[in-house]
Amino acid sequence: MLTVAAALFAVASAPAAKAAPVSMMDKTFVKKAAQSDIAEIMTSQLALQRAVDGNVREFAQHMIRDHKMTSMKLKKIAMTNGVMVPMHTDQMHQMEYMRLSKLTGASFDKTYIQGQVKAHKAAVALFTSEKNRGRNGQLTQFAATTLPALKMHRMMSVQTADAVMGSTNGRYAHRMKPMGKM
């Protein structure tokens, strides 16, 4: 877990890349990344209140800490480049939160961690796309330096899902194989 914190610290302390014009893709990245961070923090705070599995609670604590850090860094870069950062999640994330807020116990744990697997798969894809195709140097650098931590989160979510689901055959880990190397 220290490697995730170290990677996020590197993001926070990395020298800023030279600013470039902000494309529509860059703006969309900022919006989606910020909304994802907000959703991660909100659902993980809910997990700290409702989860019964210690693995889920530990995972949630990591998500809160790490996503607060990336959120602060993204806001700083966005402000520097005149890009508005949303203060709320989108409707899809709000609906997911509402669905989770109605659950308790093992049902909550399973639904939360399954959502985390899906969310981190999407986050890795979003950040990879920005890293490879973004126009703004600060945002592409942010995406590139944040990507290892997100891949670690994805791996942690899969391992936690397998533990929570009682999978002895790595049901969720098996789904990651087509995604390529970590």
C-alpha positions, 0 to 999 in steps of 0.5 A: 500500500505504500507504493500507492501512497508513494505514487500519489505523492510523486503526482503531487510533487512532480514538476509542472509540464509546460501548459498547452491549449486545453482541448475538448478532450482535456476538458472532458477528462477533467470533468470525468476524472473529478466526478469519478474522484467525488464518487469514489470518496462518497461511496468509500465513506459510505463503505466505512459506515456500512461495510462488515468485511474488514477487507472492504473497510481497508480498501475504502480507507485507501480510496478515500485517502488516495482519491482526495489527493488526486482530486486536489492535484487535478483541481490545481492543474485545472485552475491553472489552465482555466478549466472548471472542475465539477463539484458534484458527481453525474447522475449515474454516480448519484444513482449508484450512491443511492443504490448503495445507501439502501444496502447493508451488511454482506449485500453492501460489501459485494455491491460496493466492491463490484462497483469498485472493480468496474469503476477502476477499470473505467478510470484506467481507460480514461487516464490511459486515453488522456495520457496518450491523446490529451493536448495539455501537457500538465493534464497528460503528465497528471494522467501518466503519473496517476495511472500506476496508482489507479492500476494498483487500485484496480488490482486491489479492487479485484483482490478484495472482490475475490476475497469478499465473494469467496472466490477460490478461482480468482473470478475477478482476477480472471476478468483482468487478463484481457486488459493486459499487463499491470 
